[in-house]
C-alpha cells in the first residue's frame, strides 16, 4: 500500500519506527514504478528516489512529489526544473512525461489519519480525515 508520506505509515500503524516507515514508503514508490527510472525508463540495480520539485526550491516530501529514478538521472537533474530538464534529454518520451504528470495528481491509498496531541488534560488520539 502506497501512502502519502513516511509519517502516514506510523500513523496508520503499518510500521513501528520512523526508519521502518521511511523504508516502507520508499519501497512502495519504487514498486509502483516497477523499479524503473521515471525519466529514462532504465532499470538499474540501485534505484533512488527523486523529488520532482526539489525540496530546496520548496518541494514537499509527499508521495506525489517523489518518483523512482536512476542515480544518473537524479544526479544530472539536480535542482533543475524537471520539465525544462526532461524535455531536453535524448530519452524524453511523451508517455513517461504524461505518467510523471499523472503521478503528481495521484492521491494516496487508504484513509488519512493524523495524530492529534492532547492538551489541557485531553488524551492524544488518532483522527481519520477526508483529504489533506
C-alpha positions in Angstrom: 0.0 0.0 0.0 1.3 3.4 -1.0 0.6 6.2 1.5 1.2 9.9 1.2 4.3 10.1 3.4 6.5 8.1 5.7 4.6 9.6 8.7 1.4 8.0 7.4 3.0 4.6 7.8 3.4 5.4 11.5 0.0 7.0 12.0 -1.7 4.0 10.3 0.4 1.6 12.3 2.0 0.0 9.2 5.4 0.5 10.8 6.8 0.6 14.3 9.7 3.0 13.8 10.4 6.1 11.7 13.2 4.3 9.8 10.9 1.3 9.0 8.2 3.7 7.9 10.6 5.6 5.6 11.9 2.3 4.1 8.3 1.0 3.5 7.4 4.3 1.9 10.4 4.3 -0.4 9.9 0.7 -1.3 6.3 1.3 -2.1 7.2 4.1 -4.5 9.8 2.0 -6.3 7.3 -0.9 -6.5 4.7 1.4 -8.1 7.3 2.4 -10.8 8.4 -1.3 -11.2 11.9 -0.3 -10.2 12.3 1.6 -13.5 13.5 5.2 -13.8 10.6 7.5 -14.4 12.8 9.7 -16.6 14.9 7.4 -18.8 13.0 4.1 -18.4 16.1 2.1 -17.4 16.2 -0.5 -14.7 19.4 -0.4 -12.6 20.4 -2.3 -9.5 20.5 0.8 -7.3 17.4 2.9 -7.9 17.0 6.1 -6.0 14.1 8.5 -5.4 13.9 12.0 -6.9 11.9 14.9 -5.7 10.2 16.1 -8.9 10.1 19.6 -7.5 13.3 19.9 -5.5 13.0 20.4 -1.7 15.5 23.3 -1.8 13.0 25.0 -4.1 10.0 24.3 -1.9 9.1 20.8 -2.9 7.5 18.5 -0.4 8.3 15.1 0.9 4.9 13.8 -0.2 4.4 10.8 -2.5 3.1 13.0 -5.4 6.5 14.8 -5.4 8.8 11.7 -5.2 9.4 9.2 -8.1 11.7 6.3 -8.7 14.8 7.4 -10.5 18.2 6.0 -11.5 21.3 7.6 -10.0 22.4 9.1 -13.3 19.2 11.0 -13.9 18.9 12.1 -10.3 22.5 13.5 -10.4 22.0 15.1 -13.8 18.7 16.7 -12.9 19.9 18.0 -9.6 17.9 21.0 -8.5 16.7 21.9 -12.0 13.1 22.3 -13.0 12.2 18.8 -14.0 10.1 19.7 -17.1 12.8 22.1 -18.5 15.5 19.4 -17.9 13.5 16.4 -19.0 12.3 17.8 -22.4 15.9 18.4 -23.4 17.0 14.8 -22.7 17.6 12.4 -25.6 15.5 9.7 -23.8 12.4 12.0 -23.4 9.1 10.4 -24.3 5.6 11.8 -24.1 4.4 8.6 -22.4 6.8 9.0 -19.5 6.2 12.7 -19.3 2.5 12.1 -19.0 3.0 9.4 -16.4 5.0 11.8 -14.2 2.4 14.5 -14.6 -0.3 12.0 -13.6 1.8 10.8 -10.6 1.8 14.4 -9.4 -2.0 14.3 -9.3 -2.5 10.8 -7.8 -4.0 10.6 -4.3 -2.5 8.1 -1.9 -4.4 4.9 -1.0 -6.3 4.5 2.2 -7.9 6.9 4.7 -5.9 9.8 6.0 -5.0 9.5 9.7 -3.4 12.2 11.8 -2.1 12.1 15.3 -3.6 14.8 17.4 -1.7 15.5 20.6 -3.7 16.1 23.7 -3.5 19.3 25.7 -5.2 20.6 28.8 -6.0 17.2 30.1 -7.2 15.7 26.8 -5.5 12.4 25.6 -3.6 12.1 22.4 -5.7 10.5 19.7 -5.7 9.4 16.1 -8.2 11.2 13.9 -9.3 10.0 10.4 -9.6 12.9 8.0 -11.0 13.2 4.5 -8.2 14.5 2.3 -5.2 16.5 3.4 
